[in-house]
Amino acid sequence: MKLPNEMCYVDITAPGGSEMLSSTMGPIPVPSRGEILIKVAAAGVNRPDILQRQGRYKPPTNASTVPGLEVAGTVAAVGENCGNWQLNDTVCALVAGGGYAEYCVAPTPQCLPSPSPLTLIEAAGIPENYFTVWTNVFQKGSLQAGESILIHGGSSGIGTTAIQLAKHFGAKVIATAGSDEKCRACDKLGALRSINYRREDFVEVVSELTGRNGVELILDMVGGSYIERNIQSLAVGGRLVQIAFLTSSEVSLDLRPIMTKRLVFTGSTLRPQTVSQKGAIASELRKFVWPLLEAQKIKPIIYKTFPLSRASDAHRLMESSTHIGKIILTT
């Protein structure tokens, strides 16, 4: 396959607002050993991209400084030791950077075949959310069939993914969201009860729904004042998994309930993990989740797409928090 001499990509000209995203031209990356080059059809937009643009989340060492953590497209070039990947295969991939571009390199352990029923736009909405949800809800959170889970930010990309997967694997799902419309979307995806946090106290609702026992697992991306309230909402032996801090990461907290209720409070970040660690997550997704995507029992929820040149508009939409599901850039 003959490649062009250069590609279009999105550059962060300086830390700041969405106006700091600029389309520019530059060289196409070259895949190293164990990497493939993807001709990007679509790239997902995620909260860490906002933080990177603001100068609050630096890429890992040796990662591309171009934003974008997930892509879907076709294989345009193959490095050495890349297994069975062939030119023109359709693929979606988790990357540590470089997604907002016409071409992007990805380590093969982090690549998965695009599920056949999905468009490449839909496939671009899979990697970041599904890797995150699988490792935090099912690996770290050890969610089991019959347990209850409270998912904050239920209408987000993470939330819509977590609701569907938790429901499919037999959990009872409670979600929070910021409007009645978003709550209805969560209910449609499988939530037993969705809580409009602007009008209801989730601690009271969870207590009522669980007969004052609490839920076994909470997935939280809010932090701040939610942390103490999450602990109140957990059952004895419950688990709280923190994956982000939309408000604050610093709180004053009485830790005694963690001891008396025998709680587990944990969390993780995905981007800094090694290729082998991410590859292990991909292997489990291929085994347990890909058949569900292929059978269309679950799917990524796409809210709106923007061309790559309008990445700033996509960021403004994400920061408005009015969307339900994923925001996608197309090339």
N, C-alpha and C positions, 0 to 999 in steps of 0.2 A: 504494500500500500504506500503510495507516494504521499508524503505529508507536506503541508504548506510550509513556507519559510518562517512564519510567525503566527501567533494567535492573539485573540482578544481575551483580556482578563480584567478583573476588577481590582484596583489598587486602593489601599487606604493611604491617602496622601498625607495625613497627619491625624493624631488622636482627636476625636471630637464627635460631632453629630453626623447624621446620615449624609450630609452634603460633602463629607470627606471621602465618600466612595466615588471613584472615578474610573471609567472604562479606558483602557490603554492597550497598546500592542507590545508584544515581547516574544522572546524565544519560546518554543515548545519544549517542555521538560523531556528528558531522556530517561527511560526506565533503566534502573540498575538491576543487578541480579535479584531475582525473586519478586520483581515488580512488572506490572503491565501498564501500558499507556492507554488511557481511555479517552475516546472521542466523546466528550460530554454532551448528552442531549438535555439533561436537566440536573439541577443541583438544589438540595434542600437548604432552607434558611433556618437557623437555629439561634437560641438565646446566646450561646457562647460567641457567635459571630458579632453580636451587638457589643458584648464585653470587649472583644478584641478590637473592634473599631474605636471604642472609647479609650483604649489603652490600658484596660484593666485585666486582660487575659492574654499573656504572651504565648505565642506558639511554642511547642517543645523544641529543644535543640535539634537542628537539621531539618525541621519541618518547613514547608513553604510558608511565607508570610502572607500569601494570598488567602483571604478568608474562604470558608466553605469546608464542611466536615463530612459531606455525603454527596455522592454523585451516582448517576446512572447513564449508560450509553453503550457504545460498542468498543471492542478491543481494537486499537489502532496499531499497536506494536507490542512485542513480547520480549522481555529480557530473558536472561538465562535462568534455568531452573524454575520454570513457571508452571510445571505440571501439565495439565491438559488444556490450558487456555489457548485458544486459536484466534486468529484474526477474524473480526466481524462477529465474534460471540457477543451476545447481549449480557450486560453485567451491571450490578449495583455494588457500591463499595463504600466502606467507611474509610475516611482519610484523616490525617492529622492537620490538613490544610491544603489549599490549592483548588478547592472545589468550584469557586466562582471563576471559571475559565472554560475555554473551548476544548482544552485538553488537560488531563490531570493524571499523574502517576499514582498507583495504589499498590501496596504490598499484596501479593496474591492470597495470603491467609485471611485478609480482611475483605476479600472479594467473594461475591456469591452470584450465581446466575439469576438474572432477572426473572421473577416468576412469570410463567407463560401467559396467564390471563391478564396481566397488568401492562399498561403502557409504561414507557420509560419515565414519563412524568410521575406516575404513581410509584414506580420503583425507586425513584430518587427520594421519596419520602419515607423509605424504610430504614436505612442503616442506622443513623444516629439514634432514632427513637427505639427501634427494636433491640439493638445492642444494649442500650441503656436500661430499658425495661427488663430485659431478660436477666441481665447480671444483677440488678438491684432488687427486683421483685422475686425472682425465682431462685437465683443463686444466693445472694446475700440475705434476702428476706425470707427464703424457704417457704413461700406460700404453698399451702396444701389445699386440696379439695375440701370443701365444707367450712373453711375458715372465712372470716370477714376481713376485708381490706378497705381502708379509707384512702382514696386517691385525691390529693389536692391538685388543683389546676386541671380538672377533668376534661376540659374542652381544648386543652393544648395538644400539640403533637404527641408529647409524652403521655398525657392523660388519655387521649383517645386510643392510643396503643395499649396502655396498661388496662383500661377497662375491658377491651375486647379479649386480651389474652387471659386476664384474671377470670373473666366470665367463662371463657371456653374451658379453662382447666378446673372449673367447678367451685370457684370462690364466690362469696356473696359480696357484691361491690357497692360501696357508698362513695359518692364523688362530691366534690365542691366545685362551684363555678360562680362567675360574677354576674350572671343575668338569667332570667327565666328561659330565654332562648337557648343559652348554653346548657342549662340544666336539662332542657328537653332533648338536646343533642346527646348528652351523656346517657339519659334514660334509654334513648333509641339504640345506643350501642351496647346496652346491657346492664347499666347501673340499676340496682334494686331501688335506690333512692338517691336523688341528687339534691344538694343543699345550696341554695343561693346565699352565699356568705355575706352578701350585703344586707340581707333581711333576716337571716337566721343564725343562731349560734351553733356551730357544728358540734361542739362538746355536748350540748343538750340533746341535739337530734341523735347523735351516736349513742348516747346513754339510753335514750328511749327505744331506739331500734334494737339494741342488744340486751335489753332487760337489765341495764346498768352494769353489764359485764365488760363492755368495751370491745374493740376490734383487736384481732391478732396481729395485724400489720398495717402500718401507715407509710405511704410514699409521699414525701413532702419536698417541695421545691420553693417554699415561701420563707421559712425560717422566722427569725424575729420572735414576735409574741406567739406565733403558732407553736413554737417548740414546747413551752410549758403546757399549752392546751392539748397538744398531741399526746403528751405523757399522761395527762388526765384521761384521754380517750382510749388508752391502750388497756387491753385485758391483762390479767396476770400472765407473765411469760411472753408478753407481746414484743413486737419488734418495730422500731422506728428507723426508717432508712431515709437519710437526707441526701438529696442529689443537687440542690442549688439553694441560693439565698436571694430571692427576689426583693426581700426587705433588708434584713440585717443578719450577719453571722455572729454578732456579739449579743449575748443575753445574760441577765442575772437570773440564776436558776437554783431552786431547791432540788438537789439530786436524790434526796431520800426515797422518793417514789420509785426510782430506778432500782434501788435495793429491795424495798419492801414488796414491789410487784415483780421482781426478778426480770426486769426489762433488758432488752438489747437495743442500744442506740448506736447506729453505724451509718456509714455513707461511703460514697466513692466518687471519683471523677474518671471519665473514660479516656479523654484525649491523651493524658500522659502515660497510659499503660503501654506495655511493650507490644510489638507485633505478635509475639507468641501468645500473650494473654488475650489479645483481641481475636486472634485466630481460634483460640479455644472457645470463645463465646460464639464465633461464627459457626464452628462445628456443631454446637448444640442447637443454634438457630436452624441450621440446615436439616438437622435430624427431627426436631420437635415442632418447628414453626413453619418451615417452608411448605410442608404438605398442607397446612391450613391455608396458606396464601394461594397455593396452586388450586386448591379446592374451593377458593373464594369464600371460606368460612370466616375469615377476617380480612381486613384490607386497610391500607393507609387512607386517611381522610384528607383530601386535598381541598383547601379553601380557595386559593387564588394563585395564578401564575403571573410572573412578570418576565419580560426579556432581560437578559443579562445587563443590558445598558441601563435598566431601571432598577438596579439593586438598591439604590437609595430609597425608592418608593417602597420596595419590599421591606426594608428595615423600618421605615416609618409605620407601615402597617403592623409589623410585629410589635413595635413599641407602643402602639395604641391599645394592644391587647383586645381588639374587637374581633379577631379571627377565631374560627373553630377548626382545629386540625392544622394542616401543614401549609406553609407558603413556599412556593417553588420558583426558581429561576430557570429559564429556558434559553438555549443558545440558538 
